[in-house]
Amino acid sequence: MKLELVNLVRRAAIVLPLCAALNGCMSSTPIWDKHMGEALKAVTQAQIIDPHAAQHAPSAPGIDGTSAASAMDSYDKSFRAPTPSPNAFVIGVGSGNAGGGQ
């Protein structure tokens, strides 16, 4: 056990100064810092189909206001009063006959 510890300390004494010396040679951080955020900007711009859509298309195709309000109201009601499940201990099990031919 003591010999293993001595060998570990010797290896660490050799490896740690080498790592510290090589750390000063690495100069990629300024390159990364210079290009910081470019990927995010590119993805954001790729998701924008038409940035000036509001200026040249005042009426976008869609559903009328009455239908939209009704859809939002029923969506909101579905969270206020969800339909209860018949049995809380049976999840995802059908009520049909799974046995077969009879």
Backbone as CSV, one residue per row, in Angstrom:
resi,resn,N_x,N_y,N_z,CA_x,CA_y,CA_z,C_x,C_y,C_z
1,MET,0.820,-1.184,0.000,0.000,0.000,0.000,0.871,1.258,0.000
2,LYS,1.918,1.244,0.797,2.790,2.406,0.892,3.540,2.617,-0.421
3,LEU,3.958,1.534,-1.071,4.675,1.631,-2.343,3.772,2.222,-3.427
4,GLU,2.487,1.848,-3.425,1.548,2.390,-4.401,1.357,3.893,-4.198
5,LEU,1.312,4.319,-2.954,1.160,5.728,-2.656,2.387,6.523,-3.104
6,VAL,3.561,5.956,-2.906,4.798,6.620,-3.324,4.826,6.759,-4.849
7,ASN,4.398,5.702,-5.559,4.376,5.759,-7.019,3.370,6.793,-7.521
8,LEU,2.242,6.878,-6.849,1.236,7.865,-7.228,1.755,9.288,-7.040
9,VAL,2.430,9.537,-5.940,2.980,10.866,-5.673,4.057,11.210,-6.693
10,ARG,4.884,10.244,-7.063,5.926,10.489,-8.077,5.313,10.844,-9.421
11,ARG,4.280,10.083,-9.809,3.635,10.371,-11.102,2.980,11.750,-11.089
12,ALA,2.342,12.087,-9.973,1.711,13.401,-9.870,2.744,14.508,-9.916
13,ALA,3.902,14.281,-9.320,4.965,15.287,-9.320,5.500,15.519,-10.733
14,ILE,5.377,14.533,-11.598,5.852,14.685,-12.979,4.748,15.266,-13.864
15,VAL,3.538,14.768,-13.711,2.453,15.134,-14.611,1.929,16.543,-14.348
16,LEU,1.753,16.938,-13.101,1.172,18.236,-12.797,1.990,19.413,-13.329
17,PRO,3.323,19.445,-13.172,4.068,20.564,-13.770,4.001,20.577,-15.299
18,LEU,3.948,19.382,-15.917,3.823,19.345,-17.369,2.483,19.915,-17.824
19,CYS,1.420,19.572,-17.107,0.103,20.114,-17.450,0.076,21.625,-17.265
20,ALA,0.676,22.099,-16.220,0.716,23.542,-15.973,1.513,24.259,-17.059
21,ALA,2.591,23.651,-17.520,3.403,24.268,-18.572,2.659,24.280,-19.901
22,LEU,1.972,23.198,-20.202,1.232,23.147,-21.458,-0.012,24.029,-21.440
23,ASN,-0.532,24.323,-20.290,-1.700,25.173,-20.188,-1.402,26.577,-20.705
24,GLY,-0.202,27.054,-20.550,0.168,28.371,-21.050,0.249,28.428,-22.559
25,CYS,0.390,27.291,-23.224,0.488,27.251,-24.681,-0.877,27.301,-25.362
26,MET,-1.929,27.042,-24.635,-3.250,26.974,-25.250,-3.786,28.379,-25.460
27,SER,-4.121,28.702,-26.705,-4.599,30.051,-27.009,-5.940,30.031,-27.743
28,SER,-6.776,29.034,-27.490,-8.038,28.953,-28.214,-9.148,29.778,-27.568
29,THR,-8.995,30.191,-26.346,-10.045,30.953,-25.677,-10.342,32.272,-26.372
30,PRO,-9.367,33.062,-26.803,-9.721,34.292,-27.534,-10.499,34.015,-28.816
31,ILE,-10.211,32.906,-29.468,-10.954,32.561,-30.687,-12.399,32.243,-30.339
32,TRP,-12.588,31.461,-29.275,-13.947,31.121,-28.856,-14.692,32.373,-28.413
33,ASP,-14.014,33.265,-27.695,-14.665,34.475,-27.217,-15.076,35.388,-28.368
34,LYS,-14.281,35.414,-29.415,-14.582,36.271,-30.555,-15.846,35.807,-31.284
35,HIS,-16.086,34.504,-31.303,-17.237,33.952,-32.020,-18.392,33.583,-31.087
36,MET,-18.380,34.113,-29.888,-19.405,33.776,-28.903,-20.777,34.265,-29.359
37,GLY,-21.752,33.384,-29.374,-23.121,33.739,-29.700,-23.477,33.688,-31.165
38,GLU,-22.531,33.384,-32.039,-22.834,33.355,-33.464,-23.790,32.221,-33.808
39,ALA,-23.649,31.079,-33.164,-24.538,29.960,-33.449,-25.964,30.297,-33.030
40,LEU,-26.122,30.932,-31.879,-27.450,31.317,-31.419,-28.079,32.330,-32.361
41,LYS,-27.307,33.299,-32.816,-27.842,34.290,-33.753,-28.254,33.644,-35.066
42,ALA,-27.465,32.693,-35.552,-27.783,32.013,-36.806,-29.053,31.184,-36.692
43,VAL,-29.193,30.478,-35.586,-30.400,29.665,-35.392,-31.625,30.547,-35.234
44,THR,-31.490,31.655,-34.517,-32.615,32.571,-34.339,-33.043,33.159,-35.675
45,GLN,-32.096,33.571,-36.496,-32.425,34.135,-37.795,-33.023,33.089,-38.728
46,ALA,-32.591,31.825,-38.593,-33.140,30.762,-39.430,-34.595,30.474,-39.076
47,GLN,-35.005,30.759,-37.863,-36.381,30.504,-37.443,-37.330,31.621,-37.842
48,ILE,-36.801,32.749,-38.224,-37.647,33.870,-38.626,-37.942,33.725,-40.117
49,ILE,-39.212,33.485,-40.446,-39.576,33.309,-41.848,-39.630,34.662,-42.538
50,ASP,-40.372,35.573,-41.971,-40.542,36.894,-42.567,-40.527,37.927,-41.451
51,PRO,-39.391,38.586,-41.225,-39.321,39.524,-40.107,-40.209,40.756,-40.295
52,HIS,-40.614,41.078,-41.528,-41.445,42.254,-41.794,-42.861,41.852,-42.168
53,ALA,-43.355,40.763,-41.643,-44.677,40.258,-42.009,-45.787,41.219,-41.595
54,ALA,-45.630,41.882,-40.484,-46.679,42.794,-40.015,-46.806,44.017,-40.900
55,GLN,-45.767,44.369,-41.634,-45.798,45.580,-42.450,-46.515,45.370,-43.781
56,HIS,-46.385,44.203,-44.368,-46.968,44.022,-45.696,-48.123,43.021,-45.748
57,ALA,-48.507,42.403,-44.665,-49.646,41.485,-44.647,-50.481,41.750,-43.395
58,PRO,-51.374,42.757,-43.445,-52.120,43.095,-42.239,-53.095,42.017,-41.785
59,SER,-53.635,41.221,-42.701,-54.567,40.171,-42.288,-53.981,38.806,-42.643
60,ALA,-53.579,38.099,-41.626,-53.004,36.771,-41.835,-54.126,35.742,-41.897
61,PRO,-53.956,34.694,-42.700,-54.999,33.670,-42.762,-55.089,32.916,-41.440
62,GLY,-56.292,32.523,-41.059,-56.480,31.815,-39.801,-57.957,31.612,-39.532
63,ILE,-58.298,31.463,-38.275,-59.694,31.283,-37.921,-60.269,32.599,-37.447
64,ASP,-61.609,32.705,-37.455,-62.236,33.954,-37.035,-62.174,34.088,-35.513
65,GLY,-62.480,35.249,-35.022,-62.348,35.543,-33.604,-63.296,34.756,-32.726
66,THR,-64.515,34.510,-33.203,-65.484,33.764,-32.404,-65.017,32.327,-32.196
67,SER,-64.521,31.701,-33.248,-64.028,30.320,-33.140,-62.795,30.249,-32.249
68,ALA,-61.922,31.232,-32.370,-60.711,31.236,-31.548,-61.056,31.409,-30.072
69,ALA,-62.008,32.303,-29.782,-62.409,32.524,-28.389,-63.071,31.284,-27.813
70,SER,-63.888,30.610,-28.626,-64.542,29.387,-28.164,-63.514,28.285,-27.911
71,ALA,-62.533,28.161,-28.780,-61.494,27.144,-28.604,-60.679,27.411,-27.347
72,MET,-60.322,28.660,-27.110,-59.559,28.999,-25.915,-60.390,28.789,-24.645
73,ASP,-61.689,29.071,-24.722,-62.550,28.877,-23.559,-62.679,27.389,-23.210
74,SER,-62.878,26.555,-24.221,-62.984,25.114,-23.931,-61.645,24.547,-23.473
75,TYR,-60.545,25.080,-23.985,-59.218,24.656,-23.528,-59.017,25.021,-22.057
76,ASP,-59.425,26.217,-21.692,-59.305,26.665,-20.304,-60.207,25.841,-19.382
77,LYS,-61.429,25.535,-19.827,-62.351,24.733,-19.014,-61.834,23.314,-18.813
78,SER,-61.093,22.795,-19.783,-60.581,21.429,-19.642,-59.572,21.324,-18.501
79,PHE,-58.925,22.417,-18.137,-57.989,22.390,-17.012,-58.684,22.698,-15.689
80,ARG,-59.754,23.467,-15.733,-60.481,23.768,-14.502,-61.262,22.560,-14.006
81,ALA,-61.854,21.811,-14.906,-62.658,20.644,-14.523,-62.294,19.478,-15.445
82,PRO,-61.175,18.821,-15.201,-60.795,17.705,-16.069,-61.744,16.525,-15.884
83,THR,-61.879,15.739,-16.940,-62.754,14.575,-16.842,-62.088,13.538,-15.948
84,PRO,-62.806,13.054,-14.935,-62.203,12.094,-14.016,-62.073,10.714,-14.667
85,SER,-61.013,10.024,-14.305,-60.839,8.665,-14.814,-61.679,7.723,-13.952
86,PRO,-62.215,6.645,-14.535,-63.086,5.754,-13.768,-62.377,5.073,-12.603
87,ASN,-61.129,4.696,-12.766,-60.398,4.015,-11.705,-58.971,4.539,-11.710
88,ALA,-58.529,5.099,-10.613,-57.201,5.706,-10.553,-56.084,4.676,-10.584
89,PHE,-56.390,3.421,-10.238,-55.347,2.393,-10.186,-55.138,1.690,-11.514
90,VAL,-56.034,1.899,-12.469,-55.917,1.266,-13.778,-55.603,2.360,-14.779
91,ILE,-54.356,2.424,-15.209,-53.925,3.469,-16.125,-53.539,2.826,-17.447
92,GLY,-54.176,3.249,-18.506,-53.820,2.783,-19.836,-54.269,1.370,-20.147
93,VAL,-55.231,0.840,-19.400,-55.724,-0.505,-19.650,-57.114,-0.381,-20.240
94,GLY,-57.321,-1.019,-21.373,-58.625,-0.955,-22.033,-59.654,-1.810,-21.320
95,SER,-60.930,-1.562,-21.655,-62.002,-2.325,-21.024,-62.479,-3.472,-21.903
96,GLY,-61.880,-3.665,-23.078,-62.297,-4.729,-23.985,-61.744,-6.084,-23.567
97,ASN,-62.159,-7.093,-24.300,-61.708,-8.446,-24.035,-60.378,-8.662,-24.736
98,ALA,-59.332,-8.827,-24.008,-58.015,-9.034,-24.597,-57.698,-10.509,-24.766
99,GLY,-58.602,-11.372,-24.298,-58.342,-12.818,-24.309,-58.352,-13.426,-25.696
100,GLY,-59.315,-13.096,-26.482,-59.305,-13.683,-27.799,-60.669,-13.974,-28.349
101,GLY,-60.886,-15.203,-28.785,-61.990,-15.553,-29.633,-63.332,-15.771,-28.990
102,GLN,-63.521,-15.691,-27.735,-64.841,-15.990,-27.164,-65.657,-14.781,-26.965
